[in-house]
Amino acid sequence: MARSDPALAREVVLALVVAEPRHGWAIQRELSADGEIGRAWSLSRQLTYRAIDAIVEEGLARRSPPRDGAGADKMVVTATARGRKHSLAWLDEPVVHLRDVRTELLVKLMLRERIGLDRTSFLVRQREVFDPLIERMVANSDTGVVATWRRENAEAVRRFLDALAR
């Protein structure tokens, strides 16, 4: 998924709300470049609020009335039961492409930790998806720049997953 993929934005915002109901500005702060999740994958304010609107429209979350009488940006966003189920299923899905390790996988691991989900079985399933891809890339004897980059990147992903499994 691309860095600003609306589907990924929606999933990340929903998982943050599953972890803890919060105001839109708090979600945006988490996803800003200097936010906890934003250090790995950031999202602009506009796209954050668009993702909040999307999960509310889909019935995955709801906005509650402002607690302190403030404006719309102070409405707490809470996951619905359907939203929680959807988010937990997404967090359990292994990432399909090695190119998405830097974005989707890293964020999924951070969010799983935040929610308190064990990563052991998830990492086993992730390895089942990635191991054949990694083996094919490592076995490629092409010495071109792109092939070398892919081979080295695949080896780095293997080392990363090994380190997390320890």
TIROLUM-960504 format. One record per atom (N, C-alpha, C): x, y, z; residue number from 1; residue in one letter; chain; atom name. Coordinates in Angstrom, 2 decimals. Layout:
% residues N
{node {X,Y,Z},NUM,"A","A","CA"}
...
END
This chain:
% residues 166
{node {0.84,-1.19,0.00},1,"M","A","N"}
{node {0.00,0.00,0.00},1,"M","A","CA"}
{node {0.88,1.25,0.00},1,"M","A","C"}
{node {0.44,2.22,-0.69},2,"A","A","N"}
{node {1.20,3.46,-0.77},2,"A","A","CA"}
{node {1.10,4.23,0.54},2,"A","A","C"}
{node {2.04,5.12,0.76},3,"R","A","N"}
{node {2.12,5.88,2.00},3,"R","A","CA"}
{node {0.83,6.61,2.34},3,"R","A","C"}
{node {0.12,7.14,1.37},4,"S","A","N"}
{node {-1.10,7.89,1.67},4,"S","A","CA"}
{node {-2.35,7.12,1.26},4,"S","A","C"}
{node {-2.26,5.82,1.13},5,"D","A","N"}
{node {-3.38,4.99,0.73},5,"D","A","CA"}
{node {-4.56,5.20,1.69},5,"D","A","C"}
{node {-5.72,5.62,1.17},6,"P","A","N"}
{node {-6.88,5.87,2.04},6,"P","A","CA"}
{node {-7.32,4.63,2.82},6,"P","A","C"}
{node {-7.18,3.45,2.23},7,"A","A","N"}
{node {-7.57,2.23,2.94},7,"A","A","CA"}
{node {-6.67,1.99,4.15},7,"A","A","C"}
{node {-5.38,2.19,3.98},8,"L","A","N"}
{node {-4.45,2.04,5.10},8,"L","A","CA"}
{node {-4.73,3.11,6.16},8,"L","A","C"}
{node {-4.99,4.32,5.73},9,"A","A","N"}
{node {-5.31,5.40,6.67},9,"A","A","CA"}
{node {-6.53,5.03,7.51},9,"A","A","C"}
{node {-7.54,4.52,6.85},10,"R","A","N"}
{node {-8.77,4.13,7.55},10,"R","A","CA"}
{node {-8.48,3.04,8.58},10,"R","A","C"}
{node {-7.71,2.03,8.19},11,"E","A","N"}
{node {-7.41,0.92,9.11},11,"E","A","CA"}
{node {-6.59,1.40,10.32},11,"E","A","C"}
{node {-5.62,2.25,10.07},12,"V","A","N"}
{node {-4.77,2.74,11.16},12,"V","A","CA"}
{node {-5.59,3.60,12.12},12,"V","A","C"}
{node {-6.40,4.50,11.59},13,"V","A","N"}
{node {-7.22,5.36,12.43},13,"V","A","CA"}
{node {-8.19,4.51,13.25},13,"V","A","C"}
{node {-8.81,3.52,12.63},14,"L","A","N"}
{node {-9.73,2.66,13.36},14,"L","A","CA"}
{node {-9.02,1.90,14.47},14,"L","A","C"}
{node {-7.84,1.37,14.20},15,"A","A","N"}
{node {-7.09,0.65,15.23},15,"A","A","CA"}
{node {-6.72,1.57,16.39},15,"A","A","C"}
{node {-6.38,2.81,16.10},16,"L","A","N"}
{node {-6.08,3.77,17.17},16,"L","A","CA"}
{node {-7.30,4.00,18.05},16,"L","A","C"}
{node {-8.47,4.06,17.43},17,"V","A","N"}
{node {-9.72,4.27,18.17},17,"V","A","CA"}
{node {-10.08,3.01,18.96},17,"V","A","C"}
{node {-9.78,1.84,18.41},18,"V","A","N"}
{node {-10.00,0.59,19.14},18,"V","A","CA"}
{node {-9.11,0.57,20.38},18,"V","A","C"}
{node {-7.87,1.01,20.22},19,"A","A","N"}
{node {-6.94,1.03,21.34},19,"A","A","CA"}
{node {-7.41,1.96,22.44},19,"A","A","C"}
{node {-7.97,3.10,22.03},20,"E","A","N"}
{node {-8.45,4.09,23.01},20,"E","A","CA"}
{node {-9.33,5.11,22.30},20,"E","A","C"}
{node {-10.59,5.24,22.73},21,"P","A","N"}
{node {-11.43,6.29,22.16},21,"P","A","CA"}
{node {-10.75,7.64,22.36},21,"P","A","C"}
{node {-10.84,8.51,21.37},22,"R","A","N"}
{node {-10.14,9.79,21.46},22,"R","A","CA"}
{node {-10.72,10.81,20.50},22,"R","A","C"}
{node {-10.32,12.06,20.71},23,"H","A","N"}
{node {-10.71,13.17,19.84},23,"H","A","CA"}
{node {-9.93,13.09,18.54},23,"H","A","C"}
{node {-10.48,13.70,17.49},24,"G","A","N"}
{node {-9.81,13.73,16.20},24,"G","A","CA"}
{node {-8.43,14.34,16.27},24,"G","A","C"}
{node {-8.28,15.42,17.03},25,"W","A","N"}
{node {-6.95,16.06,17.11},25,"W","A","CA"}
{node {-5.94,15.16,17.78},25,"W","A","C"}
{node {-6.39,14.31,18.71},26,"A","A","N"}
{node {-5.46,13.38,19.37},26,"A","A","CA"}
{node {-5.01,12.30,18.39},26,"A","A","C"}
{node {-5.95,11.87,17.54},27,"I","A","N"}
{node {-5.59,10.88,16.51},27,"I","A","CA"}
{node {-4.58,11.51,15.56},27,"I","A","C"}
{node {-4.85,12.73,15.14},28,"Q","A","N"}
{node {-3.95,13.41,14.21},28,"Q","A","CA"}
{node {-2.57,13.62,14.83},28,"Q","A","C"}
{node {-2.54,13.93,16.11},29,"R","A","N"}
{node {-1.25,14.12,16.80},29,"R","A","CA"}
{node {-0.46,12.81,16.79},29,"R","A","C"}
{node {-1.13,11.67,17.00},30,"E","A","N"}
{node {-0.46,10.37,16.95},30,"E","A","CA"}
{node {0.14,10.09,15.57},30,"E","A","C"}
{node {-0.55,10.60,14.53},31,"L","A","N"}
{node {-0.15,10.31,13.16},31,"L","A","CA"}
{node {0.72,11.40,12.54},31,"L","A","C"}
{node {0.98,12.46,13.28},32,"S","A","N"}
{node {1.87,13.50,12.76},32,"S","A","CA"}
{node {3.29,12.95,12.71},32,"S","A","C"}
{node {4.15,13.57,11.97},33,"A","A","N"}
{node {5.51,13.07,11.77},33,"A","A","CA"}
{node {6.27,12.86,13.09},33,"A","A","C"}
{node {5.95,13.61,14.11},34,"D","A","N"}
{node {6.62,13.44,15.40},34,"D","A","CA"}
{node {5.77,12.69,16.41},34,"D","A","C"}
{node {4.65,12.14,15.98},35,"G","A","N"}
{node {3.79,11.34,16.85},35,"G","A","CA"}
{node {4.31,9.93,16.99},35,"G","A","C"}
{node {3.80,9.22,17.95},36,"E","A","N"}
{node {4.26,7.85,18.22},36,"E","A","CA"}
{node {4.13,6.96,16.98},36,"E","A","C"}
{node {2.95,6.90,16.39},37,"I","A","N"}
{node {2.76,6.09,15.18},37,"I","A","CA"}
{node {3.36,6.81,13.98},37,"I","A","C"}
{node {3.27,8.12,13.96},38,"G","A","N"}
{node {3.78,8.91,12.86},38,"G","A","CA"}
{node {5.27,8.75,12.62},38,"G","A","C"}
{node {6.00,8.32,13.62},39,"R","A","N"}
{node {7.44,8.06,13.42},39,"R","A","CA"}
{node {7.65,6.97,12.38},39,"R","A","C"}
{node {6.68,6.04,12.29},40,"A","A","N"}
{node {6.77,4.96,11.30},40,"A","A","CA"}
{node {5.96,5.26,10.06},40,"A","A","C"}
{node {4.79,5.87,10.25},41,"W","A","N"}
{node {3.88,6.15,9.13},41,"W","A","CA"}
{node {3.04,7.35,9.50},41,"W","A","C"}
{node {3.20,8.45,8.79},42,"S","A","N"}
{node {2.49,9.67,9.14},42,"S","A","CA"}
{node {1.36,9.95,8.15},42,"S","A","C"}
{node {0.44,10.79,8.61},43,"L","A","N"}
{node {-0.73,11.12,7.81},43,"L","A","CA"}
{node {-1.06,12.59,8.08},43,"L","A","C"}
{node {-1.41,13.32,7.03},44,"S","A","N"}
{node {-1.74,14.73,7.18},44,"S","A","CA"}
{node {-3.02,14.89,7.98},44,"S","A","C"}
{node {-3.24,16.07,8.48},45,"R","A","N"}
{node {-4.46,16.38,9.23},45,"R","A","CA"}
{node {-5.69,16.13,8.36},45,"R","A","C"}
{node {-5.66,16.62,7.13},46,"Q","A","N"}
{node {-6.79,16.46,6.23},46,"Q","A","CA"}
{node {-7.12,14.99,6.00},46,"Q","A","C"}
{node {-6.12,14.17,5.75},47,"L","A","N"}
{node {-6.36,12.76,5.49},47,"L","A","CA"}
{node {-6.77,12.01,6.76},47,"L","A","C"}
{node {-6.29,12.47,7.90},48,"T","A","N"}
{node {-6.71,11.87,9.17},48,"T","A","CA"}
{node {-8.21,12.09,9.39},48,"T","A","C"}
{node {-8.66,13.32,9.21},49,"Y","A","N"}
{node {-10.08,13.61,9.40},49,"Y","A","CA"}
{node {-10.94,12.94,8.33},49,"Y","A","C"}
{node {-10.41,12.80,7.15},50,"R","A","N"}
{node {-11.14,12.08,6.09},50,"R","A","CA"}
{node {-11.29,10.61,6.49},50,"R","A","C"}
{node {-10.25,10.02,7.07},51,"A","A","N"}
{node {-10.33,8.62,7.52},51,"A","A","CA"}
{node {-11.33,8.48,8.68},51,"A","A","C"}
{node {-11.35,9.44,9.59},52,"I","A","N"}
{node {-12.32,9.41,10.68},52,"I","A","CA"}
{node {-13.73,9.45,10.11},52,"I","A","C"}
{node {-13.97,10.37,9.18},53,"D","A","N"}
{node {-15.29,10.45,8.54},53,"D","A","CA"}
{node {-15.67,9.13,7.89},53,"D","A","C"}
{node {-14.71,8.49,7.23},54,"A","A","N"}
{node {-14.98,7.23,6.53},54,"A","A","CA"}
{node {-15.38,6.12,7.50},54,"A","A","C"}
{node {-14.65,5.97,8.60},55,"I","A","N"}
{node {-14.99,4.88,9.53},55,"I","A","CA"}
{node {-16.32,5.14,10.24},55,"I","A","C"}
{node {-16.65,6.41,10.44},56,"V","A","N"}
{node {-17.96,6.74,11.03},56,"V","A","CA"}
{node {-19.06,6.44,10.02},56,"V","A","C"}
{node {-18.88,6.85,8.77},57,"E","A","N"}
{node {-19.88,6.60,7.73},57,"E","A","CA"}
{node {-20.10,5.10,7.50},57,"E","A","C"}
{node {-19.05,4.31,7.67},58,"E","A","N"}
{node {-19.15,2.86,7.47},58,"E","A","CA"}
{node {-19.70,2.13,8.69},58,"E","A","C"}
{node {-19.94,2.85,9.77},59,"G","A","N"}
{node {-20.47,2.23,10.97},59,"G","A","CA"}
{node {-19.43,1.50,11.80},59,"G","A","C"}
{node {-18.15,1.76,11.53},60,"L","A","N"}
{node {-17.07,1.12,12.28},60,"L","A","CA"}
{node {-16.72,1.92,13.54},60,"L","A","C"}
{node {-17.16,3.16,13.58},61,"A","A","N"}
{node {-16.93,4.03,14.74},61,"A","A","CA"}
{node {-18.08,5.02,14.83},61,"A","A","C"}
{node {-18.16,5.69,15.96},62,"R","A","N"}
{node {-19.18,6.73,16.14},62,"R","A","CA"}
{node {-18.55,7.90,16.88},62,"R","A","C"}
{node {-19.14,9.05,16.66},63,"R","A","N"}
{node {-18.71,10.24,17.38},63,"R","A","CA"}
{node {-19.69,10.48,18.52},63,"R","A","C"}
{node {-19.17,10.75,19.69},64,"S","A","N"}
{node {-20.04,11.09,20.82},64,"S","A","CA"}
{node {-20.08,12.60,20.95},64,"S","A","C"}
{node {-21.11,13.12,21.61},65,"P","A","N"}
{node {-21.17,14.58,21.79},65,"P","A","CA"}
{node {-19.94,15.09,22.54},65,"P","A","C"}
{node {-19.55,16.33,22.28},66,"P","A","N"}
{node {-18.39,16.90,22.98},66,"P","A","CA"}
{node {-18.59,16.85,24.49},66,"P","A","C"}
{node {-17.55,16.48,25.20},67,"R","A","N"}
{node {-17.62,16.39,26.66},67,"R","A","CA"}
{node {-17.58,17.74,27.33},67,"R","A","C"}
{node {-16.83,18.66,26.73},68,"D","A","N"}
{node {-16.62,19.94,27.40},68,"D","A","CA"}
{node {-17.31,21.10,26.69},68,"D","A","C"}
{node {-18.26,20.79,25.84},69,"G","A","N"}
{node {-18.98,21.84,25.13},69,"G","A","CA"}
{node {-18.19,22.47,24.00},69,"G","A","C"}
{node {-17.07,21.88,23.66},70,"A","A","N"}
{node {-16.23,22.43,22.59},70,"A","A","CA"}
{node {-16.82,22.05,21.23},70,"A","A","C"}
{node {-16.14,22.44,20.18},71,"G","A","N"}
{node {-16.62,22.21,18.81},71,"G","A","CA"}
{node {-16.51,20.78,18.36},71,"G","A","C"}
{node {-16.79,20.58,17.07},72,"A","A","N"}
{node {-16.84,19.24,16.48},72,"A","A","CA"}
{node {-15.52,18.49,16.61},72,"A","A","C"}
{node {-14.39,19.22,16.61},73,"D","A","N"}
{node {-13.10,18.54,16.71},73,"D","A","CA"}
{node {-12.86,17.95,18.09},73,"D","A","C"}
{node {-13.73,18.24,19.05},74,"K","A","N"}
{node {-13.58,17.70,20.40},74,"K","A","CA"}
{node {-14.49,16.51,20.65},74,"K","A","C"}
{node {-15.19,16.05,19.60},75,"M","A","N"}
{node {-16.04,14.87,19.75},75,"M","A","CA"}
{node {-15.16,13.63,19.85},75,"M","A","C"}
{node {-15.45,12.79,20.82},76,"V","A","N"}
{node {-14.68,11.56,21.00},76,"V","A","CA"}
{node {-15.15,10.53,19.98},76,"V","A","C"}
{node {-14.19,9.92,19.31},77,"V","A","N"}
{node {-14.47,8.87,18.33},77,"V","A","CA"}
{node {-14.26,7.54,19.04},77,"V","A","C"}
{node {-15.27,6.67,18.97},78,"T","A","N"}
{node {-15.25,5.37,19.64},78,"T","A","CA"}
{node {-15.56,4.29,18.62},78,"T","A","C"}
{node {-14.86,3.18,18.69},79,"A","A","N"}
{node {-15.12,2.06,17.78},79,"A","A","CA"}
{node {-16.43,1.38,18.17},79,"A","A","C"}
{node {-17.18,0.96,17.18},80,"T","A","N"}
{node {-18.35,0.14,17.42},80,"T","A","CA"}
{node {-17.89,-1.31,17.57},80,"T","A","C"}
{node {-18.78,-2.20,17.98},81,"A","A","N"}
{node {-18.42,-3.62,18.09},81,"A","A","CA"}
{node {-17.98,-4.15,16.73},81,"A","A","C"}
{node {-18.70,-3.74,15.69},82,"R","A","N"}
{node {-18.34,-4.15,14.32},82,"R","A","CA"}
{node {-16.96,-3.60,13.94},82,"R","A","C"}
{node {-16.69,-2.36,14.33},83,"G","A","N"}
{node {-15.40,-1.76,14.04},83,"G","A","CA"}
{node {-14.27,-2.46,14.76},83,"G","A","C"}
{node {-14.50,-2.82,16.01},84,"R","A","N"}
{node {-13.47,-3.53,16.78},84,"R","A","CA"}
{node {-13.16,-4.88,16.13},84,"R","A","C"}
{node {-14.21,-5.61,15.76},85,"K","A","N"}
{node {-14.02,-6.91,15.11},85,"K","A","CA"}
{node {-13.26,-6.75,13.80},85,"K","A","C"}
{node {-13.64,-5.76,13.01},86,"H","A","N"}
{node {-12.97,-5.48,11.74},86,"H","A","CA"}
{node {-11.49,-5.16,11.96},86,"H","A","C"}
{node {-11.21,-4.31,12.92},87,"S","A","N"}
{node {-9.84,-3.87,13.17},87,"S","A","CA"}
{node {-8.97,-5.03,13.65},87,"S","A","C"}
{node {-9.48,-5.83,14.56},88,"L","A","N"}
{node {-8.70,-6.97,15.06},88,"L","A","CA"}
{node {-8.41,-7.97,13.94},88,"L","A","C"}
{node {-9.38,-8.15,13.04},89,"A","A","N"}
{node {-9.15,-9.04,11.89},89,"A","A","CA"}
{node {-8.06,-8.47,10.99},89,"A","A","C"}
{node {-8.09,-7.16,10.74},90,"W","A","N"}
{node {-7.06,-6.53,9.91},90,"W","A","CA"}
{node {-5.69,-6.65,10.56},90,"W","A","C"}
{node {-5.63,-6.43,11.86},91,"L","A","N"}
{node {-4.35,-6.53,12.56},91,"L","A","CA"}
{node {-3.78,-7.94,12.54},91,"L","A","C"}
{node {-4.64,-8.95,12.34},92,"D","A","N"}
{node {-4.19,-10.34,12.28},92,"D","A","CA"}
{node {-3.78,-10.79,10.88},92,"D","A","C"}
{node {-4.10,-9.99,9.86},93,"E","A","N"}
{node {-3.75,-10.34,8.48},93,"E","A","CA"}
{node {-2.28,-10.05,8.20},93,"E","A","C"}
{node {-1.53,-11.07,7.78},94,"P","A","N"}
{node {-0.13,-10.80,7.41},94,"P","A","CA"}
{node {-0.06,-9.85,6.21},94,"P","A","C"}
{node {1.01,-9.13,6.13},95,"V","A","N"}
{node {1.28,-8.23,5.01},95,"V","A","CA"}
{node {1.74,-9.10,3.83},95,"V","A","C"}
{node {1.30,-8.76,2.63},96,"V","A","N"}
{node {1.54,-9.60,1.46},96,"V","A","CA"}
{node {2.83,-9.24,0.73},96,"V","A","C"}
{node {3.19,-7.97,0.70},97,"H","A","N"}
{node {4.34,-7.52,-0.09},97,"H","A","CA"}
{node {5.49,-7.05,0.81},97,"H","A","C"}
{node {6.69,-7.45,0.45},98,"L","A","N"}
{node {7.87,-7.00,1.20},98,"L","A","CA"}
{node {7.99,-5.47,1.19},98,"L","A","C"}
{node {7.54,-4.84,0.12},99,"R","A","N"}
{node {7.64,-3.38,0.03},99,"R","A","CA"}
{node {6.80,-2.67,1.10},99,"R","A","C"}
{node {5.85,-3.40,1.70},100,"D","A","N"}
{node {4.98,-2.80,2.71},100,"D","A","CA"}
{node {5.44,-3.02,4.14},100,"D","A","C"}
{node {6.64,-3.56,4.31},101,"V","A","N"}
{node {7.18,-3.77,5.66},101,"V","A","CA"}
{node {7.37,-2.43,6.35},101,"V","A","C"}
{node {7.93,-1.45,5.66},102,"R","A","N"}
{node {8.24,-0.14,6.24},102,"R","A","CA"}
{node {6.98,0.62,6.63},102,"R","A","C"}
{node {5.87,0.32,6.01},103,"T","A","N"}
{node {4.63,1.03,6.33},103,"T","A","CA"}
{node {3.68,0.11,7.08},103,"T","A","C"}
{node {2.97,-0.71,6.35},104,"E","A","N"}
{node {1.88,-1.48,6.95},104,"E","A","CA"}
{node {2.33,-2.44,8.05},104,"E","A","C"}
{node {3.39,-3.21,7.82},105,"L","A","N"}
{node {3.81,-4.18,8.84},105,"L","A","CA"}
{node {4.28,-3.48,10.11},105,"L","A","C"}
{node {5.11,-2.48,9.96},106,"L","A","N"}
{node {5.61,-1.78,11.13},106,"L","A","CA"}
{node {4.47,-1.17,11.94},106,"L","A","C"}
{node {3.51,-0.56,11.25},107,"V","A","N"}
{node {2.37,0.05,11.94},107,"V","A","CA"}
{node {1.51,-1.03,12.59},107,"V","A","C"}
{node {1.28,-2.14,11.90},108,"K","A","N"}
{node {0.49,-3.22,12.50},108,"K","A","CA"}
{node {1.15,-3.72,13.78},108,"K","A","C"}
{node {2.45,-3.89,13.75},109,"L","A","N"}
{node {3.14,-4.37,14.95},109,"L","A","CA"}
{node {3.03,-3.35,16.09},109,"L","A","C"}
{node {3.16,-2.07,15.77},110,"M","A","N"}
{node {3.03,-1.04,16.81},110,"M","A","CA"}
{node {1.62,-1.01,17.39},110,"M","A","C"}
{node {0.62,-1.11,16.51},111,"L","A","N"}
{node {-0.77,-1.08,16.97},111,"L","A","CA"}
{node {-1.13,-2.34,17.74},111,"L","A","C"}
{node {-0.63,-3.48,17.33},112,"R","A","N"}
{node {-0.87,-4.73,18.08},112,"R","A","CA"}
{node {-0.31,-4.60,19.49},112,"R","A","C"}
{node {0.86,-4.02,19.59},113,"E","A","N"}
{node {1.46,-3.81,20.90},113,"E","A","CA"}
{node {0.61,-2.85,21.73},113,"E","A","C"}
{node {0.14,-1.79,21.13},114,"R","A","N"}
{node {-0.68,-0.80,21.81},114,"R","A","CA"}
{node {-1.96,-1.41,22.35},114,"R","A","C"}
{node {-2.58,-2.28,21.56},115,"I","A","N"}
{node {-3.85,-2.90,21.95},115,"I","A","CA"}
{node {-3.64,-4.05,22.93},115,"I","A","C"}
{node {-2.41,-4.56,22.97},116,"G","A","N"}
{node {-2.10,-5.66,23.89},116,"G","A","CA"}
{node {-2.24,-7.03,23.24},116,"G","A","C"}
{node {-2.10,-7.09,21.92},117,"L","A","N"}
{node {-2.18,-8.36,21.20},117,"L","A","CA"}
{node {-0.81,-9.01,21.13},117,"L","A","C"}
{node {-0.77,-10.30,21.36},118,"D","A","N"}
{node {0.48,-11.04,21.27},118,"D","A","CA"}
{node {0.96,-11.04,19.82},118,"D","A","C"}
{node {2.24,-10.93,19.63},119,"R","A","N"}
{node {2.76,-10.89,18.27},119,"R","A","CA"}
{node {3.32,-12.23,17.80},119,"R","A","C"}
{node {3.45,-13.20,18.69},120,"T","A","N"}
{node {4.12,-14.46,18.34},120,"T","A","CA"}
{node {3.43,-15.18,17.19},120,"T","A","C"}
{node {2.14,-15.45,17.31},121,"S","A","N"}
{node {1.45,-16.19,16.24},121,"S","A","CA"}
{node {1.35,-15.34,14.97},121,"S","A","C"}
{node {1.23,-14.03,15.14},122,"F","A","N"}
{node {1.20,-13.15,13.97},122,"F","A","CA"}
{node {2.52,-13.22,13.22},122,"F","A","C"}
{node {3.63,-13.19,13.93},123,"L","A","N"}
{node {4.94,-13.27,13.28},123,"L","A","CA"}
{node {5.14,-14.60,12.58},123,"L","A","C"}
{node {4.62,-15.68,13.14},124,"V","A","N"}
{node {4.71,-16.99,12.49},124,"V","A","CA"}
{node {3.96,-16.95,11.15},124,"V","A","C"}
{node {2.74,-16.41,11.16},125,"R","A","N"}
{node {1.96,-16.31,9.92},125,"R","A","CA"}
{node {2.63,-15.36,8.93},125,"R","A","C"}
{node {3.23,-14.29,9.44},126,"Q","A","N"}
{node {3.92,-13.35,8.55},126,"Q","A","CA"}
{node {5.11,-14.03,7.89},126,"Q","A","C"}
{node {5.85,-14.82,8.64},127,"R","A","N"}
{node {6.99,-15.55,8.07},127,"R","A","CA"}
{node {6.53,-16.54,7.00},127,"R","A","C"}
{node {5.38,-17.17,7.21},128,"E","A","N"}
{node {4.85,-18.11,6.22},128,"E","A","CA"}
{node {4.59,-17.42,4.89},128,"E","A","C"}
{node {4.19,-16.16,4.95},129,"V","A","N"}
{node {3.94,-15.39,3.73},129,"V","A","CA"}
{node {5.26,-14.92,3.12},129,"V","A","C"}
{node {6.16,-14.42,3.94},130,"F","A","N"}
{node {7.38,-13.80,3.43},130,"F","A","CA"}
{node {8.50,-14.78,3.09},130,"F","A","C"}
{node {8.61,-15.88,3.80},131,"D","A","N"}
{node {9.74,-16.78,3.57},131,"D","A","CA"}
{node {9.90,-17.21,2.10},131,"D","A","C"}
{node {8.84,-17.63,1.41},132,"P","A","N"}
{node {9.04,-18.00,-0.01},132,"P","A","CA"}
{node {9.48,-16.80,-0.87},132,"P","A","C"}
{node {8.96,-15.62,-0.57},133,"L","A","N"}
{node {9.36,-14.42,-1.32},133,"L","A","CA"}
{node {10.84,-14.12,-1.07},133,"L","A","C"}
{node {11.23,-14.20,0.18},134,"I","A","N"}
{node {12.63,-13.91,0.53},134,"I","A","CA"}
{node {13.56,-14.92,-0.12},134,"I","A","C"}
{node {13.20,-16.19,-0.08},135,"E","A","N"}
{node {14.04,-17.23,-0.69},135,"E","A","CA"}
{node {14.22,-17.00,-2.18},135,"E","A","C"}
{node {13.14,-16.62,-2.88},136,"R","A","N"}
{node {13.25,-16.35,-4.32},136,"R","A","CA"}
{node {14.18,-15.17,-4.58},136,"R","A","C"}
{node {14.07,-14.13,-3.78},137,"M","A","N"}
{node {14.92,-12.95,-3.99},137,"M","A","CA"}
{node {16.38,-13.25,-3.68},137,"M","A","C"}
{node {16.63,-13.99,-2.62},138,"V","A","N"}
{node {18.00,-14.32,-2.24},138,"V","A","CA"}
{node {18.63,-15.24,-3.28},138,"V","A","C"}
{node {17.85,-16.13,-3.86},139,"A","A","N"}
{node {18.36,-17.07,-4.86},139,"A","A","CA"}
{node {18.63,-16.42,-6.21},139,"A","A","C"}
{node {18.11,-15.24,-6.44},140,"N","A","N"}
{node {18.30,-14.54,-7.71},140,"N","A","CA"}
{node {19.76,-14.09,-7.82},140,"N","A","C"}
{node {20.45,-14.56,-8.84},141,"S","A","N"}
{node {21.88,-14.25,-8.99},141,"S","A","CA"}
{node {22.14,-12.99,-9.82},141,"S","A","C"}
{node {21.10,-12.31,-10.21},142,"D","A","N"}
{node {21.24,-11.06,-10.97},142,"D","A","CA"}
{node {22.05,-10.07,-10.13},142,"D","A","C"}
{node {23.05,-9.44,-10.74},143,"T","A","N"}
{node {23.90,-8.49,-10.02},143,"T","A","CA"}
{node {23.53,-7.04,-10.29},143,"T","A","C"}
{node {22.42,-6.84,-10.96},144,"G","A","N"}
{node {21.97,-5.48,-11.25},144,"G","A","CA"}
{node {21.60,-4.74,-9.98},144,"G","A","C"}
{node {21.50,-3.45,-10.10},145,"V","A","N"}
{node {21.23,-2.59,-8.95},145,"V","A","CA"}
{node {19.89,-2.94,-8.29},145,"V","A","C"}
{node {18.84,-3.07,-9.07},146,"V","A","N"}
{node {17.52,-3.35,-8.51},146,"V","A","CA"}
{node {17.50,-4.73,-7.85},146,"V","A","C"}
{node {18.01,-5.73,-8.51},147,"A","A","N"}
{node {18.03,-7.08,-7.94},147,"A","A","CA"}
{node {18.84,-7.12,-6.66},147,"A","A","C"}
{node {19.98,-6.43,-6.65},148,"T","A","N"}
{node {20.81,-6.38,-5.44},148,"T","A","CA"}
{node {20.05,-5.69,-4.30},148,"T","A","C"}
{node {19.38,-4.59,-4.61},149,"W","A","N"}
{node {18.59,-3.88,-3.60},149,"W","A","CA"}
{node {17.50,-4.81,-3.03},149,"W","A","C"}
{node {16.78,-5.48,-3.90},150,"R","A","N"}
{node {15.71,-6.37,-3.44},150,"R","A","CA"}
{node {16.25,-7.51,-2.59},150,"R","A","C"}
{node {17.36,-8.07,-2.99},151,"R","A","N"}
{node {17.99,-9.15,-2.24},151,"R","A","CA"}
{node {18.40,-8.67,-0.85},151,"R","A","C"}
{node {19.07,-7.54,-0.78},152,"E","A","N"}
{node {19.51,-6.99,0.51},152,"E","A","CA"}
{node {18.32,-6.60,1.39},152,"E","A","C"}
{node {17.30,-6.04,0.77},153,"N","A","N"}
{node {16.10,-5.66,1.51},153,"N","A","CA"}
{node {15.40,-6.90,2.08},153,"N","A","C"}
{node {15.33,-7.96,1.27},154,"A","A","N"}
{node {14.70,-9.20,1.71},154,"A","A","CA"}
{node {15.46,-9.79,2.90},154,"A","A","C"}
{node {16.78,-9.77,2.83},155,"E","A","N"}
{node {17.60,-10.27,3.95},155,"E","A","CA"}
{node {17.36,-9.42,5.21},155,"E","A","C"}
{node {17.24,-8.12,5.03},156,"A","A","N"}
{node {16.97,-7.24,6.18},156,"A","A","CA"}
{node {15.61,-7.55,6.80},156,"A","A","C"}
{node {14.62,-7.82,5.98},157,"V","A","N"}
{node {13.30,-8.19,6.50},157,"V","A","CA"}
{node {13.40,-9.48,7.30},157,"V","A","C"}
{node {14.13,-10.45,6.78},158,"R","A","N"}
{node {14.31,-11.72,7.51},158,"R","A","CA"}
{node {14.96,-11.47,8.87},158,"R","A","C"}
{node {16.03,-10.65,8.90},159,"R","A","N"}
{node {16.71,-10.36,10.16},159,"R","A","CA"}
{node {15.76,-9.63,11.12},159,"R","A","C"}
{node {14.97,-8.69,10.61},160,"F","A","N"}
{node {14.01,-7.95,11.42},160,"F","A","CA"}
{node {13.01,-8.89,12.07},160,"F","A","C"}
{node {12.42,-9.78,11.28},161,"L","A","N"}
{node {11.43,-10.72,11.82},161,"L","A","CA"}
{node {12.08,-11.68,12.81},161,"L","A","C"}
{node {13.30,-12.12,12.52},162,"D","A","N"}
{node {14.03,-12.99,13.47},162,"D","A","CA"}
{node {14.25,-12.28,14.80},162,"D","A","C"}
{node {14.65,-11.02,14.73},163,"A","A","N"}
{node {14.90,-10.24,15.96},163,"A","A","CA"}
{node {13.62,-10.08,16.78},163,"A","A","C"}
{node {12.51,-9.85,16.11},164,"L","A","N"}
{node {11.23,-9.70,16.83},164,"L","A","CA"}
{node {10.78,-11.02,17.45},164,"L","A","C"}
{node {11.09,-12.12,16.79},165,"A","A","N"}
{node {10.67,-13.44,17.29},165,"A","A","CA"}
{node {11.47,-13.87,18.51},165,"A","A","C"}
{node {12.64,-13.29,18.72},166,"R","A","N"}
{node {13.47,-13.67,19.88},166,"R","A","CA"}
{node {12.94,-13.09,21.16},166,"R","A","C"}
END
